[in-house]
């Protein structure tokens, strides 16, 4: 008990935000040179911060392998807590900025269904907590349907999964995160019992897919073609995740879900993730807005900050 008390006291008196930021950056980047560049300090300063942290903790938090540094098990655990602490401070900064700036108004967001459950709840919660007087409107659709609305000013922002990203005239964009789309079946599906599968094994089943001619459907068709198969011809085209989940329960169909949502459904015993390679299928999520709008629209600027923060929070939560 005395050891725990002494460690707690040393934390309170000695540990600093610089120590925590250096540890988290080192966890992500592995190289002191990259950490020093990211934090805007010298390499000796980074090494000093890690050495000070190890002195406070009393055990090594990093180990060296050639020119890279890796966290020890204690370092990994400490970095996890550091991310949470730094994230809470960032959220506090959001709250203070919004309260002092008096941001109000509204923001209109277009989103594709496969990214909405992952990003929007946390973003909207943070945004509304930061500026309760501002309103949010969310429209769901395909990217090809939402883009003209953004260009016309009916939407302020689009969040979508993108296949083969490209520049768009008059539109700024930002990569948010990468999350696989996976193939799922209902718990009573003939393929739900496990075992190795190939794309040929699943091609003849009914499929719940995005709408024809959508970017998402083109990506799915390309994936089947890459595996030497034609696109499925027994399909239900649906945007609604809620409907798709009910269809998976009601019929021997296969569908596509974001990996985090699929894992949550699997834990509940509702669906099974099939062992098929979908790593290149619409894994990247991006947001899009009209050029110069962020500098002119404080409400949109704050929403984007909340979106970035939510994205950073997601990166600290591993899959599985």
N, C-alpha and C positions, 0 to 999 in steps of 0.2 A: 504493500500500500504506500510505503514511503517513496518508492521509486516512481509510482504513478503520480504522486503529489509533486515531486521534484520536476518531472517532465512537464506536467501541466503548468507549473510556475514558470519554467523556462520558456514555454510557448508564449505565455502571456507577456513576458517581459522582452523576449528577443526576436520572435518571428515577425517578419514584415511582409508587406505586399510585394516588394521587390523579390524576396525569397520565393514567394508563391508563384509569381509570374515567370521567374526563371525556371522553376521546376516544371511547370506546365508546358512552357515553350520547349524545354529540353525533351520532355516526354513525346511531344509531337514531331520535333525536327531532328533529334538525335545528334546533331552537330553543333558544337559551340559557336562556330562561325555563323551559322544560320540564326541561332538564337540571338547573338549579339547584334546582327543586322535587323532582326525583327523588333528587338527591344530598344534599339538605338543606343546601345552601350558598347564598350570595348569587350573583347574576348576575356582579358584578365578580370574585368568586372564580373562577368558571368561566372567564371571559375570561382571567384571570391564569394559570390552569393551562395553558390552550391556548397562551398566549404563551410561557410558560416551556418548554413542550414544543417549540415551534417553534425556540426559541433553542438547545435541546439538539440537535435534529435538524439545524438549520442551513438548513432550507428550509420553506416554508409547508406546513402539513398541512390547512388549511381555506381555503375561498374563500367569499365572501359573495355571495348573490343576493337582493336586496331585504332582507327581514327574516329570511332563512334562511341557515344555514351548511351548506356541503357539503364533504366531504373531497376533497382532491386525490388523485391516484393514489398518492402516497407516504403520505398520510393513511389511505387505504383499506387499503393493505398493512400499515401499522403497527397499525391498528385490528384487523385479522384476527389478528395476533400477540398483541395485547393481550387479545383474547377468550380465546385459548388459555391465556395466562398466568393470567388471572383465573380461568378455569375450573379449572386445576390447583390454584390456591390454595383454591378452594371445595371441591374434592375432598379436599384435605389437611385442611380443617376438618371435613369429614364423618368422615374416618378418625379424627382425634383425638377428636372428640366421642363416637363410638361406642366407641372403646377405653377412654376414661375413664369412660363411663357404664355400661359392662358390659351393654348391651342384649342380651337373648336372647329366647327364645320363638319364635313363628312368626307368619306372616302368610299369609292365604288370599286369593288374588286371582282374580277372575273377569274374563275378557277376551274381546272379540269377535275373530275371526280377522283382520280387516282392520287391526287396530291392533297386534296382538301382535308382528309382526316389526319394527315401527318402534320401539316403546318398551320392550318388556320385556327384551330382551337387555342393553342398557346399564344399565337400572335394577337388574336382578337382580345383574349383575356388581358394580356400585357398592355395593349393599346387602350382598352377601356378603363383599366385601372389607372393608367397614366393620365388619361384625359376623358373623364366620364361624360363630359358635355359634347364630345364628338360622336358622330354616328357612323356606322359601317353598313354598307349594302353589299351582299354577295350574290353573284350570278354564276351559275354552273353551266358549262357547255364545252364544246370542242374548241381547240385553239383556233382552227380556221374560222369558226363562228365568232369567237371573242375578239380576234385581232381587228376586224373592221370597226367594232364598237370602241376599241381603244383608240384607233386612229381618228375616229369621229368625235372623241371626247365624251362618249357615253360611259366609258370606264376609265378609271384612273390608273389601274394596275391589272396585270394578268399574271397568274402563277400557273405554270404548266409543266408537264413533262415533255421533253423535246427529243425528237429523233433527228439526227444530222443537223445540229445548230447552224444557223447562218445569220449574217447581219441583216437588219431590216431598216430601210430608210426612215429617218425621223424617229426611230425608236431606240431607247437605251435598254440594255438588258444586263442581268447579273446572274451568274451561276449560284445556286443555293446549296444543294447537297446532292449526294448520289445515294439512291436506295433501289435495290432490285425490285422488279415486278416478277412475281412467281406464279406458277400454275397451281391451281387448287382444285380439289374435288370434295364433294360432300362426304360425310363420314360413312355413308352406306354405299358409296360408289364401288364398282368392281375393282378399281385400281387403288383403293384406299388401304389395302392390306400390306403395302410395302413391297420391296423388291426393286431390282433395276428396271428402268424403263427407257425406251427410245422414243423419238418423236413419231416414228411409224406406229408405235403402240397406241398413241393417243389421237392420231389423226382422224379416225373414223367415228369418234364419239361426238355428241352434240357439244358445241362450244358457245359460251356467252362472251361476246366480243364487242369492241367499240363499233361505232357506226361505220358503214362503208364509206370510203373516200376520206375518212379522217386521217390525221397524221398518225394516230395511235394504231389504226387498222393497217395502214401501210407498213408500219414497223412490224406488226404481227405477221402479215403476209410475207415480208422479207425474211423473217426468222424461219418460217416454214420452208421457203425457197432455199435458204442456206442449208437446210437439212434434207434437200432433195425431194421436197413434198409440195403438192399444190396446197393453196389455202383451204381450210375447212369449208365444206359446202352445207353442213347441217348446223346452222347458227341461229342465235338470238342476239340481236343488236340492242344493247342497253347501256345507258350512262349511269343508271342508279345502282349504287353499291348495295343499298338496302334490298332492292328487288333482286339483284344478282345473288345475294346470299340466300334469299328465300328460294330462288330457282335451284341453287345447288342442293338445297335440302329436299326439294320436291322431285327432281329428275336426275338421271345419271349423266349430268353435263359436267364440263370442265370450264373453269374460268380463270381470270387473272386478277390478282390483288397485290397492292403494295406489301412488301415483306413484313413490315411491322404489324400491319393490320392482319395479315395472314397468320402470323405467329400468335397474335392475340386470339384469333378465332380457333386456331389449333389447340391452344391451351384450354379453351372452353369445350373442346371436343366437337366443335361444329364442322370443321373442315380439316383436310389433310393436305399438306404441301407435297407436291410430287417432285421427285428428284430429276428435274430437267434443267438443262443449262439455259438460263434466260439472262445472263449477265449483261448483254448488250441491248436488252429490250427496254427502252424508255427509262433508263435508270437515272438520268440527269434531270433535276428540276431547276427551272429558271424563272425569274420574274422579269416583266417587261413594263416599261412606262414611256410616255412621250418625252422627247428631248426637252430639257429646260424646265420641266414641270416641278421637279423637286425644289429648285430654287424659288419657284413662285408659289408653291402650295405647301404651307407648313404642316398641314394635316397629313398630306401624303408623305412628306419627309419623315414625320414621326412614325407613321405606319411602317415605312421601310426600315427604320431603325428597330422597331419591334420585331419585324420579320427577320432581320439579320440576327437579333438576339435569340429568337426562337430557334433559328438554324444552328447557331453556335451551341445552344443547349442540347439539341438533338445529336450533335456530334459527340457529346460526352456520354451518350447512352448507347452501348453496343447492341448489335443485332443478336438475337438468340436469347 
